[in-house]
Amino acid sequence: MKIKLSLFAGVFALFSFVACNNQSSQKEEAVATPVADSAYVTANWKLGVQLWTFRLFSQEVALAKVDSAGIKYVEAFLGQPVDN
């Protein structure tokens, strides 16, 4: 029984090794795919900022800083002072 089991394990290992190293003899033609245009990739992104980034400022000043950067999506956080 041990001989059959070791023979089976050896054959299995041989087939596994051959299958893993199977390289086609024909070289596949490299398909020229253009690099994804960054405008196409980022077309559906929405850039936002959390006001924690400006935690040392009041909420009014933080919103002014975010607006000056041209960012339209903002997430507030609890604990930021509302007034100056």
Phi and psi restraints in degrees (range 20) as a CNS / XPLOR table:
assign (resid 1 and name C) (resid 2 and name N)
       (resid 2 and name CA) (resid 2 and name C) 1.0 -64.3 20.0 2
assign (resid 2 and name N) (resid 2 and name CA)
       (resid 2 and name C) (resid 3 and name N) 1.0 -36.4 20.0 2
assign (resid 2 and name C) (resid 3 and name N)
       (resid 3 and name CA) (resid 3 and name C) 1.0 -67.1 20.0 2
assign (resid 3 and name N) (resid 3 and name CA)
       (resid 3 and name C) (resid 4 and name N) 1.0 -42.4 20.0 2
assign (resid 3 and name C) (resid 4 and name N)
       (resid 4 and name CA) (resid 4 and name C) 1.0 -64.4 20.0 2
assign (resid 4 and name N) (resid 4 and name CA)
       (resid 4 and name C) (resid 5 and name N) 1.0 -41.5 20.0 2
assign (resid 4 and name C) (resid 5 and name N)
       (resid 5 and name CA) (resid 5 and name C) 1.0 -65.9 20.0 2
assign (resid 5 and name N) (resid 5 and name CA)
       (resid 5 and name C) (resid 6 and name N) 1.0 -42.8 20.0 2
assign (resid 5 and name C) (resid 6 and name N)
       (resid 6 and name CA) (resid 6 and name C) 1.0 -70.1 20.0 2
assign (resid 6 and name N) (resid 6 and name CA)
       (resid 6 and name C) (resid 7 and name N) 1.0 -34.3 20.0 2
assign (resid 6 and name C) (resid 7 and name N)
       (resid 7 and name CA) (resid 7 and name C) 1.0 -65.7 20.0 2
assign (resid 7 and name N) (resid 7 and name CA)
       (resid 7 and name C) (resid 8 and name N) 1.0 -44.0 20.0 2
assign (resid 7 and name C) (resid 8 and name N)
       (resid 8 and name CA) (resid 8 and name C) 1.0 -62.4 20.0 2
assign (resid 8 and name N) (resid 8 and name CA)
       (resid 8 and name C) (resid 9 and name N) 1.0 -42.7 20.0 2
assign (resid 8 and name C) (resid 9 and name N)
       (resid 9 and name CA) (resid 9 and name C) 1.0 -64.4 20.0 2
assign (resid 9 and name N) (resid 9 and name CA)
       (resid 9 and name C) (resid 10 and name N) 1.0 -39.7 20.0 2
assign (resid 9 and name C) (resid 10 and name N)
       (resid 10 and name CA) (resid 10 and name C) 1.0 -65.7 20.0 2
assign (resid 10 and name N) (resid 10 and name CA)
       (resid 10 and name C) (resid 11 and name N) 1.0 -43.5 20.0 2
assign (resid 10 and name C) (resid 11 and name N)
       (resid 11 and name CA) (resid 11 and name C) 1.0 -65.3 20.0 2
assign (resid 11 and name N) (resid 11 and name CA)
       (resid 11 and name C) (resid 12 and name N) 1.0 -42.0 20.0 2
assign (resid 11 and name C) (resid 12 and name N)
       (resid 12 and name CA) (resid 12 and name C) 1.0 -61.7 20.0 2
assign (resid 12 and name N) (resid 12 and name CA)
       (resid 12 and name C) (resid 13 and name N) 1.0 -42.9 20.0 2
assign (resid 12 and name C) (resid 13 and name N)
       (resid 13 and name CA) (resid 13 and name C) 1.0 -65.2 20.0 2
assign (resid 13 and name N) (resid 13 and name CA)
       (resid 13 and name C) (resid 14 and name N) 1.0 -39.4 20.0 2
assign (resid 13 and name C) (resid 14 and name N)
       (resid 14 and name CA) (resid 14 and name C) 1.0 -63.7 20.0 2
assign (resid 14 and name N) (resid 14 and name CA)
       (resid 14 and name C) (resid 15 and name N) 1.0 -47.8 20.0 2
assign (resid 14 and name C) (resid 15 and name N)
       (resid 15 and name CA) (resid 15 and name C) 1.0 -63.9 20.0 2
assign (resid 15 and name N) (resid 15 and name CA)
       (resid 15 and name C) (resid 16 and name N) 1.0 -37.7 20.0 2
assign (resid 15 and name C) (resid 16 and name N)
       (resid 16 and name CA) (resid 16 and name C) 1.0 -64.8 20.0 2
assign (resid 16 and name N) (resid 16 and name CA)
       (resid 16 and name C) (resid 17 and name N) 1.0 -42.7 20.0 2
assign (resid 16 and name C) (resid 17 and name N)
       (resid 17 and name CA) (resid 17 and name C) 1.0 -64.5 20.0 2
assign (resid 17 and name N) (resid 17 and name CA)
       (resid 17 and name C) (resid 18 and name N) 1.0 -42.2 20.0 2
assign (resid 17 and name C) (resid 18 and name N)
       (resid 18 and name CA) (resid 18 and name C) 1.0 -67.3 20.0 2
assign (resid 18 and name N) (resid 18 and name CA)
       (resid 18 and name C) (resid 19 and name N) 1.0 -41.0 20.0 2
assign (resid 18 and name C) (resid 19 and name N)
       (resid 19 and name CA) (resid 19 and name C) 1.0 -68.8 20.0 2
assign (resid 19 and name N) (resid 19 and name CA)
       (resid 19 and name C) (resid 20 and name N) 1.0 -36.4 20.0 2
assign (resid 19 and name C) (resid 20 and name N)
       (resid 20 and name CA) (resid 20 and name C) 1.0 -71.5 20.0 2
assign (resid 20 and name N) (resid 20 and name CA)
       (resid 20 and name C) (resid 21 and name N) 1.0 -29.4 20.0 2
assign (resid 20 and name C) (resid 21 and name N)
       (resid 21 and name CA) (resid 21 and name C) 1.0 -100.1 20.0 2
assign (resid 21 and name N) (resid 21 and name CA)
       (resid 21 and name C) (resid 22 and name N) 1.0 18.8 20.0 2
assign (resid 21 and name C) (resid 22 and name N)
       (resid 22 and name CA) (resid 22 and name C) 1.0 -74.3 20.0 2
assign (resid 22 and name N) (resid 22 and name CA)
       (resid 22 and name C) (resid 23 and name N) 1.0 114.1 20.0 2
assign (resid 22 and name C) (resid 23 and name N)
       (resid 23 and name CA) (resid 23 and name C) 1.0 -118.2 20.0 2
assign (resid 23 and name N) (resid 23 and name CA)
       (resid 23 and name C) (resid 24 and name N) 1.0 134.2 20.0 2
assign (resid 23 and name C) (resid 24 and name N)
       (resid 24 and name CA) (resid 24 and name C) 1.0 -69.1 20.0 2
assign (resid 24 and name N) (resid 24 and name CA)
       (resid 24 and name C) (resid 25 and name N) 1.0 145.3 20.0 2
assign (resid 24 and name C) (resid 25 and name N)
       (resid 25 and name CA) (resid 25 and name C) 1.0 -76.4 20.0 2
assign (resid 25 and name N) (resid 25 and name CA)
       (resid 25 and name C) (resid 26 and name N) 1.0 -20.6 20.0 2
assign (resid 25 and name C) (resid 26 and name N)
       (resid 26 and name CA) (resid 26 and name C) 1.0 -92.6 20.0 2
assign (resid 26 and name N) (resid 26 and name CA)
       (resid 26 and name C) (resid 27 and name N) 1.0 132.6 20.0 2
assign (resid 26 and name C) (resid 27 and name N)
       (resid 27 and name CA) (resid 27 and name C) 1.0 -78.5 20.0 2
assign (resid 27 and name N) (resid 27 and name CA)
       (resid 27 and name C) (resid 28 and name N) 1.0 130.6 20.0 2
assign (resid 27 and name C) (resid 28 and name N)
       (resid 28 and name CA) (resid 28 and name C) 1.0 -76.5 20.0 2
assign (resid 28 and name N) (resid 28 and name CA)
       (resid 28 and name C) (resid 29 and name N) 1.0 139.4 20.0 2
assign (resid 28 and name C) (resid 29 and name N)
       (resid 29 and name CA) (resid 29 and name C) 1.0 -71.4 20.0 2
assign (resid 29 and name N) (resid 29 and name CA)
       (resid 29 and name C) (resid 30 and name N) 1.0 133.6 20.0 2
assign (resid 29 and name C) (resid 30 and name N)
       (resid 30 and name CA) (resid 30 and name C) 1.0 -72.7 20.0 2
assign (resid 30 and name N) (resid 30 and name CA)
       (resid 30 and name C) (resid 31 and name N) 1.0 121.4 20.0 2
assign (resid 30 and name C) (resid 31 and name N)
       (resid 31 and name CA) (resid 31 and name C) 1.0 -83.8 20.0 2
assign (resid 31 and name N) (resid 31 and name CA)
       (resid 31 and name C) (resid 32 and name N) 1.0 123.2 20.0 2
assign (resid 31 and name C) (resid 32 and name N)
       (resid 32 and name CA) (resid 32 and name C) 1.0 -78.4 20.0 2
assign (resid 32 and name N) (resid 32 and name CA)
       (resid 32 and name C) (resid 33 and name N) 1.0 102.2 20.0 2
assign (resid 32 and name C) (resid 33 and name N)
       (resid 33 and name CA) (resid 33 and name C) 1.0 -106.1 20.0 2
assign (resid 33 and name N) (resid 33 and name CA)
       (resid 33 and name C) (resid 34 and name N) 1.0 129.9 20.0 2
assign (resid 33 and name C) (resid 34 and name N)
       (resid 34 and name CA) (resid 34 and name C) 1.0 -66.7 20.0 2
assign (resid 34 and name N) (resid 34 and name CA)
       (resid 34 and name C) (resid 35 and name N) 1.0 146.7 20.0 2
assign (resid 34 and name C) (resid 35 and name N)
       (resid 35 and name CA) (resid 35 and name C) 1.0 -65.0 20.0 2
assign (resid 35 and name N) (resid 35 and name CA)
       (resid 35 and name C) (resid 36 and name N) 1.0 136.3 20.0 2
assign (resid 35 and name C) (resid 36 and name N)
       (resid 36 and name CA) (resid 36 and name C) 1.0 -58.1 20.0 2
assign (resid 36 and name N) (resid 36 and name CA)
       (resid 36 and name C) (resid 37 and name N) 1.0 127.4 20.0 2
assign (resid 36 and name C) (resid 37 and name N)
       (resid 37 and name CA) (resid 37 and name C) 1.0 -66.9 20.0 2
assign (resid 37 and name N) (resid 37 and name CA)
       (resid 37 and name C) (resid 38 and name N) 1.0 131.9 20.0 2
assign (resid 37 and name C) (resid 38 and name N)
       (resid 38 and name CA) (resid 38 and name C) 1.0 -62.5 20.0 2
assign (resid 38 and name N) (resid 38 and name CA)
       (resid 38 and name C) (resid 39 and name N) 1.0 -30.4 20.0 2
assign (resid 38 and name C) (resid 39 and name N)
       (resid 39 and name CA) (resid 39 and name C) 1.0 -67.4 20.0 2
assign (resid 39 and name N) (resid 39 and name CA)
       (resid 39 and name C) (resid 40 and name N) 1.0 -36.1 20.0 2
assign (resid 39 and name C) (resid 40 and name N)
       (resid 40 and name CA) (resid 40 and name C) 1.0 -69.9 20.0 2
assign (resid 40 and name N) (resid 40 and name CA)
       (resid 40 and name C) (resid 41 and name N) 1.0 -41.3 20.0 2
assign (resid 40 and name C) (resid 41 and name N)
       (resid 41 and name CA) (resid 41 and name C) 1.0 -67.7 20.0 2
assign (resid 41 and name N) (resid 41 and name CA)
       (resid 41 and name C) (resid 42 and name N) 1.0 -41.2 20.0 2
assign (resid 41 and name C) (resid 42 and name N)
       (resid 42 and name CA) (resid 42 and name C) 1.0 -95.9 20.0 2
assign (resid 42 and name N) (resid 42 and name CA)
       (resid 42 and name C) (resid 43 and name N) 1.0 13.8 20.0 2
assign (resid 42 and name C) (resid 43 and name N)
       (resid 43 and name CA) (resid 43 and name C) 1.0 -62.7 20.0 2
assign (resid 43 and name N) (resid 43 and name CA)
       (resid 43 and name C) (resid 44 and name N) 1.0 -33.3 20.0 2
assign (resid 43 and name C) (resid 44 and name N)
       (resid 44 and name CA) (resid 44 and name C) 1.0 -102.1 20.0 2
assign (resid 44 and name N) (resid 44 and name CA)
       (resid 44 and name C) (resid 45 and name N) 1.0 8.2 20.0 2
assign (resid 44 and name C) (resid 45 and name N)
       (resid 45 and name CA) (resid 45 and name C) 1.0 -78.9 20.0 2
assign (resid 45 and name N) (resid 45 and name CA)
       (resid 45 and name C) (resid 46 and name N) 1.0 147.4 20.0 2
assign (resid 45 and name C) (resid 46 and name N)
       (resid 46 and name CA) (resid 46 and name C) 1.0 -125.3 20.0 2
assign (resid 46 and name N) (resid 46 and name CA)
       (resid 46 and name C) (resid 47 and name N) 1.0 115.4 20.0 2
assign (resid 46 and name C) (resid 47 and name N)
       (resid 47 and name CA) (resid 47 and name C) 1.0 -86.7 20.0 2
assign (resid 47 and name N) (resid 47 and name CA)
       (resid 47 and name C) (resid 48 and name N) 1.0 131.0 20.0 2
assign (resid 47 and name C) (resid 48 and name N)
       (resid 48 and name CA) (resid 48 and name C) 1.0 -138.6 20.0 2
assign (resid 48 and name N) (resid 48 and name CA)
       (resid 48 and name C) (resid 49 and name N) 1.0 174.2 20.0 2
assign (resid 48 and name C) (resid 49 and name N)
       (resid 49 and name CA) (resid 49 and name C) 1.0 -144.1 20.0 2
assign (resid 49 and name N) (resid 49 and name CA)
       (resid 49 and name C) (resid 50 and name N) 1.0 147.1 20.0 2
assign (resid 49 and name C) (resid 50 and name N)
       (resid 50 and name CA) (resid 50 and name C) 1.0 -95.0 20.0 2
assign (resid 50 and name N) (resid 50 and name CA)
       (resid 50 and name C) (resid 51 and name N) 1.0 138.7 20.0 2
assign (resid 50 and name C) (resid 51 and name N)
       (resid 51 and name CA) (resid 51 and name C) 1.0 -67.5 20.0 2
assign (resid 51 and name N) (resid 51 and name CA)
       (resid 51 and name C) (resid 52 and name N) 1.0 -6.9 20.0 2
assign (resid 51 and name C) (resid 52 and name N)
       (resid 52 and name CA) (resid 52 and name C) 1.0 -60.8 20.0 2
assign (resid 52 and name N) (resid 52 and name CA)
       (resid 52 and name C) (resid 53 and name N) 1.0 -27.9 20.0 2
assign (resid 52 and name C) (resid 53 and name N)
       (resid 53 and name CA) (resid 53 and name C) 1.0 -56.5 20.0 2
assign (resid 53 and name N) (resid 53 and name CA)
       (resid 53 and name C) (resid 54 and name N) 1.0 -34.8 20.0 2
assign (resid 53 and name C) (resid 54 and name N)
       (resid 54 and name CA) (resid 54 and name C) 1.0 -108.2 20.0 2
assign (resid 54 and name N) (resid 54 and name CA)
       (resid 54 and name C) (resid 55 and name N) 1.0 41.1 20.0 2
assign (resid 54 and name C) (resid 55 and name N)
       (resid 55 and name CA) (resid 55 and name C) 1.0 -64.7 20.0 2
assign (resid 55 and name N) (resid 55 and name CA)
       (resid 55 and name C) (resid 56 and name N) 1.0 -21.0 20.0 2
assign (resid 55 and name C) (resid 56 and name N)
       (resid 56 and name CA) (resid 56 and name C) 1.0 -83.1 20.0 2
assign (resid 56 and name N) (resid 56 and name CA)
       (resid 56 and name C) (resid 57 and name N) 1.0 -5.8 20.0 2
assign (resid 56 and name C) (resid 57 and name N)
       (resid 57 and name CA) (resid 57 and name C) 1.0 -110.6 20.0 2
assign (resid 57 and name N) (resid 57 and name CA)
       (resid 57 and name C) (resid 58 and name N) 1.0 162.8 20.0 2
assign (resid 57 and name C) (resid 58 and name N)
       (resid 58 and name CA) (resid 58 and name C) 1.0 -71.4 20.0 2
assign (resid 58 and name N) (resid 58 and name CA)
       (resid 58 and name C) (resid 59 and name N) 1.0 165.8 20.0 2
assign (resid 58 and name C) (resid 59 and name N)
       (resid 59 and name CA) (resid 59 and name C) 1.0 -63.4 20.0 2
assign (resid 59 and name N) (resid 59 and name CA)
       (resid 59 and name C) (resid 60 and name N) 1.0 -36.8 20.0 2
assign (resid 59 and name C) (resid 60 and name N)
       (resid 60 and name CA) (resid 60 and name C) 1.0 -64.2 20.0 2
assign (resid 60 and name N) (resid 60 and name CA)
       (resid 60 and name C) (resid 61 and name N) 1.0 -45.5 20.0 2
assign (resid 60 and name C) (resid 61 and name N)
       (resid 61 and name CA) (resid 61 and name C) 1.0 -68.1 20.0 2
assign (resid 61 and name N) (resid 61 and name CA)
       (resid 61 and name C) (resid 62 and name N) 1.0 -39.4 20.0 2
assign (resid 61 and name C) (resid 62 and name N)
       (resid 62 and name CA) (resid 62 and name C) 1.0 -63.1 20.0 2
assign (resid 62 and name N) (resid 62 and name CA)
       (resid 62 and name C) (resid 63 and name N) 1.0 -41.8 20.0 2
assign (resid 62 and name C) (resid 63 and name N)
       (resid 63 and name CA) (resid 63 and name C) 1.0 -65.0 20.0 2
assign (resid 63 and name N) (resid 63 and name CA)
       (resid 63 and name C) (resid 64 and name N) 1.0 -36.4 20.0 2
assign (resid 63 and name C) (resid 64 and name N)
       (resid 64 and name CA) (resid 64 and name C) 1.0 -65.3 20.0 2
assign (resid 64 and name N) (resid 64 and name CA)
       (resid 64 and name C) (resid 65 and name N) 1.0 -39.3 20.0 2
assign (resid 64 and name C) (resid 65 and name N)
       (resid 65 and name CA) (resid 65 and name C) 1.0 -67.2 20.0 2
assign (resid 65 and name N) (resid 65 and name CA)
       (resid 65 and name C) (resid 66 and name N) 1.0 -40.6 20.0 2
assign (resid 65 and name C) (resid 66 and name N)
       (resid 66 and name CA) (resid 66 and name C) 1.0 -65.4 20.0 2
assign (resid 66 and name N) (resid 66 and name CA)
       (resid 66 and name C) (resid 67 and name N) 1.0 -42.1 20.0 2
assign (resid 66 and name C) (resid 67 and name N)
       (resid 67 and name CA) (resid 67 and name C) 1.0 -65.0 20.0 2
assign (resid 67 and name N) (resid 67 and name CA)
       (resid 67 and name C) (resid 68 and name N) 1.0 -37.1 20.0 2
assign (resid 67 and name C) (resid 68 and name N)
       (resid 68 and name CA) (resid 68 and name C) 1.0 -67.9 20.0 2
assign (resid 68 and name N) (resid 68 and name CA)
       (resid 68 and name C) (resid 69 and name N) 1.0 -22.6 20.0 2
assign (resid 68 and name C) (resid 69 and name N)
       (resid 69 and name CA) (resid 69 and name C) 1.0 -84.4 20.0 2
assign (resid 69 and name N) (resid 69 and name CA)
       (resid 69 and name C) (resid 70 and name N) 1.0 -7.7 20.0 2
assign (resid 69 and name C) (resid 70 and name N)
       (resid 70 and name CA) (resid 70 and name C) 1.0 82.6 20.0 2
assign (resid 70 and name N) (resid 70 and name CA)
       (resid 70 and name C) (resid 71 and name N) 1.0 17.2 20.0 2
assign (resid 70 and name C) (resid 71 and name N)
       (resid 71 and name CA) (resid 71 and name C) 1.0 -89.3 20.0 2
assign (resid 71 and name N) (resid 71 and name CA)
       (resid 71 and name C) (resid 72 and name N) 1.0 132.6 20.0 2
assign (resid 71 and name C) (resid 72 and name N)
       (resid 72 and name CA) (resid 72 and name C) 1.0 -103.2 20.0 2
assign (resid 72 and name N) (resid 72 and name CA)
       (resid 72 and name C) (resid 73 and name N) 1.0 -15.8 20.0 2
assign (resid 72 and name C) (resid 73 and name N)
       (resid 73 and name CA) (resid 73 and name C) 1.0 -112.0 20.0 2
assign (resid 73 and name N) (resid 73 and name CA)
       (resid 73 and name C) (resid 74 and name N) 1.0 123.9 20.0 2
assign (resid 73 and name C) (resid 74 and name N)
       (resid 74 and name CA) (resid 74 and name C) 1.0 -131.6 20.0 2
assign (resid 74 and name N) (resid 74 and name CA)
       (resid 74 and name C) (resid 75 and name N) 1.0 141.6 20.0 2
assign (resid 74 and name C) (resid 75 and name N)
       (resid 75 and name CA) (resid 75 and name C) 1.0 -121.8 20.0 2
assign (resid 75 and name N) (resid 75 and name CA)
       (resid 75 and name C) (resid 76 and name N) 1.0 122.1 20.0 2
assign (resid 75 and name C) (resid 76 and name N)
       (resid 76 and name CA) (resid 76 and name C) 1.0 -84.6 20.0 2
assign (resid 76 and name N) (resid 76 and name CA)
       (resid 76 and name C) (resid 77 and name N) 1.0 166.5 20.0 2
assign (resid 76 and name C) (resid 77 and name N)
       (resid 77 and name CA) (resid 77 and name C) 1.0 -136.6 20.0 2
assign (resid 77 and name N) (resid 77 and name CA)
       (resid 77 and name C) (resid 78 and name N) 1.0 152.3 20.0 2
assign (resid 77 and name C) (resid 78 and name N)
       (resid 78 and name CA) (resid 78 and name C) 1.0 -70.8 20.0 2
assign (resid 78 and name N) (resid 78 and name CA)
       (resid 78 and name C) (resid 79 and name N) 1.0 141.0 20.0 2
assign (resid 78 and name C) (resid 79 and name N)
       (resid 79 and name CA) (resid 79 and name C) 1.0 104.2 20.0 2
assign (resid 79 and name N) (resid 79 and name CA)
       (resid 79 and name C) (resid 80 and name N) 1.0 -6.5 20.0 2
assign (resid 79 and name C) (resid 80 and name N)
       (resid 80 and name CA) (resid 80 and name C) 1.0 -83.9 20.0 2
assign (resid 80 and name N) (resid 80 and name CA)
       (resid 80 and name C) (resid 81 and name N) 1.0 134.5 20.0 2
assign (resid 80 and name C) (resid 81 and name N)
       (resid 81 and name CA) (resid 81 and name C) 1.0 -64.5 20.0 2
assign (resid 81 and name N) (resid 81 and name CA)
       (resid 81 and name C) (resid 82 and name N) 1.0 138.7 20.0 2
assign (resid 81 and name C) (resid 82 and name N)
       (resid 82 and name CA) (resid 82 and name C) 1.0 -84.7 20.0 2
assign (resid 82 and name N) (resid 82 and name CA)
       (resid 82 and name C) (resid 83 and name N) 1.0 -39.5 20.0 2
assign (resid 82 and name C) (resid 83 and name N)
       (resid 83 and name CA) (resid 83 and name C) 1.0 -101.3 20.0 2
assign (resid 83 and name N) (resid 83 and name CA)
       (resid 83 and name C) (resid 84 and name N) 1.0 168.7 20.0 2
